[in-house]
């Protein structure tokens, strides 16, 4: 009856030797009963588990504590040809014969590929459900990688995204070592790499797999499956990879897992980029790329919540006669002038300075721990930097700025009051600006 069972049946004796191996088991493992009967049952388990396998069984024999007997669980092994196999296993045990020896019998039902596809679809559904909520992309990516590792045991999953400089950034990869992380972060994709990955996603393996037999060191991973990730426009946005520690050869199923995860990975990356773009639109000025007025106000509010022992200087800058430039040369040329001014402004600022555009031709600079002398010196250096002519419609324009300065907390504790003091000082300086179209950089400013 056991020989004819549709499920695989394996029986082991008190020595953990296989004493029965039916036809269904032969089909599961791809080997004959003659190859297995009489051998230790650990020949049927993955090589990484063989050394400990006898200990697991003997622990049950000695203690009678059943962690696996009477339960059902999914196990993973490889067939004789290296194919990856999953099966549902249940174990029974009994004491048999006059010598009262304990035997174990395992029933194994092969898990079909359709079952695995359902698991991938279930994973995709969970990912898209979380994407519809407020969960951070990092958490969703971690969940996806953890689930993929469950589908292919003894592996580490990693989700990489491609940034604007064509470098790889790790979105999720908790099981990676620091050495592996450093290796991945050093990868800079060439245009040829991107073209190849867009055309053939499986080429991603050649990018992220660096097994080098000549290095003299054993790799922490023994195999890798990977796929490029493209968005709806066909642009490369990331790579998803599974690194394996399995010594046995595993064939095409892990690659199918990777391919099945790619749509979810694309959705995670695209959602993250969309949120970044929305955040940037909310915080940054579209023309100059500087912080907008709302973002500057938020930063000032945070700074004023700190102790008054953390002062700062605030400078409001205005381009003199800017409306005349717009009227005579057109608003497109005026926008180009503002972009040039923003670039020069950023170039003059220290890394801890905060720069923004308040609107129109008004800009702001916040100098942490700045006093009046520091603000005056910066205003002088800025007006000097603006003396370099800007060529617009074959005409040279020298930017003249009117600058107003206020100090926190000397000139007030409220955000609007500090801004108003600087703007009023700027308007006072503006009254003295030259009225000619060809401006000289006067650098007039006042407190």
C-alpha positions in Angstrom: 0.0 0.0 0.0 2.8 2.4 0.8 4.6 1.5 -2.4 1.5 2.5 -4.4 0.9 5.8 -2.5 0.7 8.9 -4.6 2.8 10.8 -2.1 6.5 10.1 -1.5 7.1 7.8 1.5 10.4 7.5 3.3 11.0 5.3 6.4 14.1 5.3 8.5 15.3 2.9 11.2 17.0 3.4 14.6 20.3 4.1 12.8 18.7 6.9 10.7 19.1 4.7 7.6 16.5 4.6 4.9 14.7 1.3 4.9 11.8 2.2 2.5 11.7 4.6 -0.4 8.6 4.3 -2.6 8.1 5.1 -6.3 6.6 8.5 -5.6 9.7 9.4 -3.6 11.9 8.2 -6.5 10.0 10.7 -8.7 10.5 13.5 -6.2 14.2 13.1 -5.7 14.9 11.8 -9.2 16.8 8.7 -7.9 16.0 5.0 -7.4 15.4 3.3 -4.1 18.5 1.2 -4.7 20.5 4.5 -4.6 19.1 5.4 -1.2 18.0 2.4 0.8 20.7 1.5 3.4 22.1 5.0 3.4 21.8 7.7 6.1 18.7 9.8 5.4 20.8 12.9 5.4 21.7 12.1 1.8 18.2 13.3 0.9 18.5 16.8 2.6 20.4 19.9 1.4 24.1 19.7 1.9 24.1 22.6 4.4 21.8 20.7 6.8 23.4 17.2 6.6 25.9 17.6 9.4 23.2 18.6 11.9 20.4 16.3 10.6 21.2 13.3 12.8 21.3 15.5 15.8 17.8 16.8 15.1 16.4 13.2 14.9 18.3 11.9 17.9 17.1 14.7 20.0 13.6 13.6 19.3 14.5 10.0 20.1 16.2 10.9 23.4 13.7 13.5 24.7 10.4 12.5 23.1 9.7 16.2 22.5 8.0 16.4 19.2 8.6 19.6 17.2 8.1 18.0 13.8 6.3 14.7 14.5 2.5 15.1 13.9 3.0 18.4 12.1 3.0 19.4 8.5 5.6 21.8 7.0 7.2 22.8 3.8 10.7 21.4 3.1 13.1 22.2 0.4 15.6 19.9 -1.3 17.2 19.3 -4.6 16.7 16.4 -7.1 19.6 14.4 -8.4 19.8 16.6 -11.4 20.0 19.8 -9.3 16.4 20.9 -9.7 14.9 22.9 -6.9 12.0 21.0 -5.2 9.5 22.0 -2.5 7.3 19.5 -0.7 4.8 19.4 2.1 6.1 16.9 4.7 4.4 15.2 7.6 6.2 12.8 9.9 4.9 9.9 12.0 6.8 7.8 14.5 6.3 4.4 16.1 8.1 1.8 18.2 8.2 -1.5 16.3 9.3 -5.0 17.0 10.5 -6.9 20.0 13.5 -4.7 20.4 11.2 -1.7 20.6 13.1 0.3 18.1 11.8 3.7 17.0 11.1 4.2 13.3 10.1 7.4 11.5 8.0 7.7 8.4 7.8 10.8 6.3 5.0 11.5 3.8 6.0 14.1 1.2 3.6 15.8 -1.3 5.3 17.7 -4.1 4.4 21.3 -4.2 3.5 22.2 -7.8 4.7 25.2 -9.7 1.2 26.5 -9.8 1.2 26.5 -6.0 4.4 28.6 -6.0 2.8 31.0 -8.6 -0.1 31.5 -6.2 2.4 32.4 -3.4 4.0 35.0 -5.7 0.6 36.4 -6.6 -0.2 36.6 -2.9 3.0 38.4 -2.2 2.3 40.9 -5.0 -1.2 41.5 -3.6 0.3 42.2 -0.1 2.9 44.6 -1.6 0.3 46.6 -3.6 -2.0 46.7 -0.5 0.8 48.2 1.6 1.7 50.6 -1.3 -1.9 51.9 -1.1 -1.4 52.9 2.5 1.2 55.0 4.3 3.8 52.3 4.8 7.3 53.6 4.0 8.9 52.1 0.8 11.8 50.8 3.0 9.4 48.7 5.1 7.6 47.3 2.0 10.9 46.4 0.3 12.1 44.6 3.5 8.8 42.6 3.6 9.2 41.6 -0.1 12.8 40.5 0.4 12.0 38.5 3.5 9.1 36.7 1.7 11.4 35.9 -1.3 13.9 34.5 1.1 11.2 32.2 2.5 10.4 31.0 -1.0 14.0 30.1 -1.7 15.6 29.1 1.6 19.2 29.8 2.4 19.2 32.9 0.3 19.5 36.7 0.7 17.3 39.0 -1.3 18.3 42.6 -2.2 16.4 45.3 -4.0 18.6 48.0 -5.6 17.5 51.2 -7.3 19.4 53.2 -9.9 19.9 56.9 -9.0 20.4 59.9 -11.2 24.1 59.3 -11.4 23.6 55.7 -12.6 24.9 54.3 -9.4 23.1 51.5 -7.4 21.5 52.3 -4.1 20.4 49.6 -1.7 16.7 49.9 -0.9 16.6 46.6 1.0 19.1 44.0 1.8 19.2 43.2 5.5 21.1 39.9 5.1 24.0 41.4 3.2 27.4 41.8 4.8 29.2 45.1 4.9 31.7 43.9 2.3 28.9 43.0 -0.1 27.1 46.3 0.5 30.3 48.2 -0.2 30.9 46.2 -3.4 27.3 47.0 -4.7 27.6 50.6 -3.7 30.8 51.0 -5.8 29.0 49.8 -9.0 28.5 52.6 -11.5 26.5 51.6 -14.5 27.7 52.6 -18.0 25.4 53.6 -20.8 26.2 50.2 -22.4 25.2 48.4 -19.1 21.9 50.2 -19.1 21.2 49.4 -22.8 22.0 45.7 -22.1 19.9 45.5 -19.0 16.9 47.2 -20.7 17.2 44.7 -23.6 17.8 41.6 -21.5 16.8 41.9 -17.8 18.6 38.6 -16.8 21.9 40.3 -17.7 21.6 41.9 -14.2 23.4 38.8 -12.8 26.6 39.8 -14.5 26.4 43.2 -12.8 25.7 42.2 -9.2 27.5 38.8 -9.2 31.2 39.1 -8.7 32.3 35.6 -7.9 36.1 35.7 -8.6 37.9 32.4 -8.2 41.2 34.1 -8.6 40.7 36.3 -5.5 41.9 33.5 -3.2 38.9 34.0 -0.9 35.8 31.9 -0.8 32.7 33.9 -1.6 30.1 34.3 1.1 27.5 33.4 -1.6 27.7 30.5 -4.1 25.2 31.6 -6.7 23.0 34.4 -7.7 19.8 35.1 -9.7 18.9 38.6 -10.7 16.7 40.7 -13.0 16.7 44.3 -14.1 13.7 46.4 -13.2 12.2 48.8 -15.7 9.4 51.3 -15.4 6.4 51.6 -17.7 8.4 53.7 -20.1 11.1 51.0 -20.4 13.7 53.0 -18.4 16.0 51.1 -16.0 15.1 51.9 -12.4 16.6 49.0 -10.4 17.8 45.4 -9.9 16.3 42.6 -7.8 18.7 39.8 -6.9 18.7 36.6 -4.8 22.1 35.5 -3.5 22.3 31.8 -2.6 24.4 30.0 0.1 23.2 26.5 -1.2 26.1 24.3 -2.3 23.8 22.1 -4.3 23.0 23.2 -7.8 19.6 24.9 -8.1 18.1 25.5 -11.5 15.3 27.7 -12.9 12.8 28.1 -10.1 14.7 30.8 -8.2 14.9 32.8 -11.4 11.2 32.5 -11.7 10.8 33.8 -8.1 13.0 36.8 -9.1 11.0 37.5 -12.2 7.7 37.2 -10.3 8.9 39.8 -7.8 10.0 42.4 -10.4 6.5 44.0 -10.9 6.3 44.5 -7.1 9.8 45.9 -7.0 9.0 48.3 -9.8 5.9 49.6 -8.0 7.9 50.1 -4.8 10.7 52.1 -6.5 8.2 54.2 -8.6 6.1 55.0 -5.6 9.3 56.2 -3.7 10.3 58.4 -6.7 6.8 59.8 -7.0 6.8 60.7 -3.3 10.2 62.3 -3.6 9.0 64.4 -6.5 5.9 65.5 -4.6 8.0 66.3 -1.6 10.4 68.3 -3.8 7.5 70.2 -5.4 6.2 71.0 -2.0 9.6 72.2 -0.7 11.6 73.4 -3.6 11.2 76.2 -6.1 10.7 74.8 -9.6 12.7 77.5 -11.4 15.8 77.7 -9.3 15.8 74.5 -7.4 16.2 76.4 -4.1 14.0 76.0 -1.1 10.6 77.8 -1.5 9.1 80.2 1.0 7.1 77.6 2.8 10.2 75.4 3.3 12.2 78.4 4.5 9.5 79.3 7.0 9.4 75.8 8.3 13.2 75.8 8.8 13.0 79.1 10.5 10.3 77.9 12.8 12.4 74.9 13.8 15.4 77.1 14.4 13.5 79.6 16.6 12.2 76.7 18.7 15.8 76.1 19.8 17.5 78.0 22.5 18.1 81.7 22.0 21.8 80.9 22.5 21.7 79.6 18.9 21.5 82.8 16.9 21.4 83.2 13.1 21.6 86.0 10.5 18.9 86.3 7.8 19.6 88.1 4.5 16.9 89.0 2.0 18.2 89.7 -1.5 16.5 91.5 -4.4 17.6 92.0 -8.0 17.5 95.7 -8.8 15.4 96.8 -11.8 14.5 93.2 -12.5 11.1 94.2 -13.8 12.8 96.4 -16.4 14.8 93.3 -17.6 11.6 91.3 -17.9 9.8 94.1 -19.8 12.7 94.7 -22.3 14.0 91.2 -22.8 11.1 89.0 -22.0 10.2 86.8 -19.1 12.2 83.8 -20.5 15.4 85.8 -20.3 14.4 87.1 -16.8 14.0 83.5 -15.7 17.4 82.7 -17.1 18.9 85.6 -15.1 17.2 84.3 -11.9 18.7 80.8 -12.5 22.1 82.3 -13.0 21.8 84.3 -9.8 20.7 81.2 -7.9 23.7 79.3 -9.1 26.1 82.1 -8.0 24.3 82.4 -4.7 24.7 78.7 -3.9 28.4 78.8 -5.0 29.1 81.6 -2.5 27.3 79.9 0.4 29.0 77.6 2.9 27.6 74.1 3.2 25.7 74.9 6.4 24.0 78.0 4.9 20.4 77.8 4.0 19.3 79.3 0.7 15.8 79.9 -0.7 13.6 81.8 -3.1 10.9 83.8 -1.4 9.2 84.6 -4.7 9.7 86.8 -7.8 13.3 88.1 -7.6 13.6 87.9 -3.8 16.0 85.4 -2.3 16.9 84.5 1.2 20.1 83.3 3.0 20.2 82.0 6.5 23.6 81.9 8.3 23.5 79.7 11.4 25.4 81.3 14.3 25.8 84.4 12.1 26.2 87.9 13.6 26.1 91.3 11.9 29.8 91.2 11.0 29.5 87.8 9.4 26.4 88.9 7.5 28.1 92.1 6.3 31.2 90.2 5.1 29.0 87.7 3.2 27.0 90.5 1.6 30.2 92.1 0.4 31.5 88.8 -1.0 28.2 88.2 -2.7 28.0 91.6 -4.4 31.5 91.1 -5.6 30.6 87.7 -7.1 27.7 89.2 -9.0 30.0 91.6 -10.9 30.7 88.9 -13.5 28.4 90.0 -16.4 25.5 87.8 -17.5 25.0 87.6 -21.2 21.4 87.9 -22.3 20.4 88.3 -25.9 24.1 89.2 -26.7 23.9 92.0 -24.0 26.0 92.0 -20.9 24.0 92.6 -17.7 25.7 93.1 -14.3 23.5 92.1 -11.5 23.0 94.6 -8.7 21.5 93.4 -5.5 19.8 95.2 -2.7 20.3 93.3 0.6 18.6 93.5 3.9 19.8 91.9 7.1 18.1 90.9 10.3 19.4 89.0 13.3 17.9 86.4 15.6 17.2 86.9 18.5 18.3 90.6 18.5 15.7 91.8 16.0 12.8 89.6 17.2 11.7 86.2 18.1 8.8 85.7 15.7 9.5 84.3 12.3 7.4 86.8 10.3 8.9 89.7 12.3 12.4 88.6 11.5 11.5 88.2 7.8 9.8 91.6 7.8 12.8 93.3 9.3 15.1 92.0 6.7 12.6 92.8 3.8 12.2 96.4 5.1 15.9 96.8 5.3 16.2 95.4 1.7 13.6 97.9 0.5 15.4 100.7 2.1 18.6 99.7 0.3 16.7 99.4 -2.9 15.7 103.0 -2.9 19.3 103.9 -3.5 19.8 101.5 -6.4 20.8 103.0 -9.8 18.1 103.7 -12.3 20.0 102.9 -15.4 19.6 99.6 -17.3 23.3 98.8 -17.4 23.7 98.3 -13.6 26.9 98.4 -11.6 27.0 96.0 -8.6 26.5 98.5 -5.9 26.2 96.0 -3.0 24.1 98.3 -1.0 22.6 96.7 2.1 21.5 97.8 5.5 20.2 96.4 8.7 
